[in-house]
Amino acid sequence: MDVADLSPAQARERFRAGERVPTAGWCRGWAQANLIAVPKGLRYDLLLFAHHNPQACPVLDVGEPGAWSTALFAGDLRTDLPGYRLYHDGVPVADLGEVVAEWRADLVPFLIGCSFTFERALLAAGVPVRHLELGVNVPMYVTSVPCATAGSLSGPLVVSMRPVPEELVKTAVEVSGRYPLVHGAPVHVGAPEAIGIRDLARPDFGDPVEVRAGEVPLFWACGVTPQAAIMASGIEYAIGHLPGHMAIMDARDDDYLVT
């Protein structure tokens, strides 16, 4: 079966069984989310950080301390994503296929909006999505743009990049702008050096993709931003998704469409 035709439950079953791949293009019509789980003593700092940085950190759902499912994710957050990243004192110490042993009773899971959710709408509007064409992970970059500080959390904005033909830039901005809870419109158009990106061929996360003649790189705020804040702030313990390896939720893409 084409992965685009899978239901969220079918996709989660495959990840639980050990499939380790980026999730762009999976489960057509279903929304995807970033995962970040922090100790309960940090939950209000993270909520405040998200409030102050809403385009990068749109909160879709929050679980109770120790919970491994939420209202929008009926699976097991410890096993049903295709990849996880474990942090100690702000340092990524392991990339894991499941985190059952690492999931502490005090961890509070947050699901943050993901731009994969509006890629189907981009395609329907005739906007190409290069990483889907190539079957690779979306390129993501740590920028020089600081996020607003909240409590113990501070750090840089992370962005994802999609090259778009110049004549379709306006369309891409308008279409993605109708999905404000999954990052919305781009935060920057063209000129990567203006936001501290020196080399598009060397993303901090994900895979590089070519920006061809006549195309403009568009940069969307990215839900990996909380993980950048975990690193910058030296947070003692956290679990995130492996960038590009998302939580596929029991919510539809169109649930986040504003008309």
DAQUI-V532919 format. One record per helix or strand of 2 or more residues. SS is the DSSP state (~ for helix, > for strand). FROM is the first residue (numbers start at 0). LEN is the number of residues. If there is no record, write none. Layout:
[[SS FROM LEN] [SS FROM LEN]]
This chain:
[[~ 2 3] [~ 7 9] [> 29 10] [~ 39 13] [> 58 4] [> 83 5] [> 90 6] [> 106 7] [~ 114 10] [~ 129 5] [> 138 8] [> 155 10] [~ 165 12] [~ 179 3] [> 187 2] [~ 191 4] [> 214 7] [~ 224 9] [> 236 5] [> 246 6] [~ 252 4]]
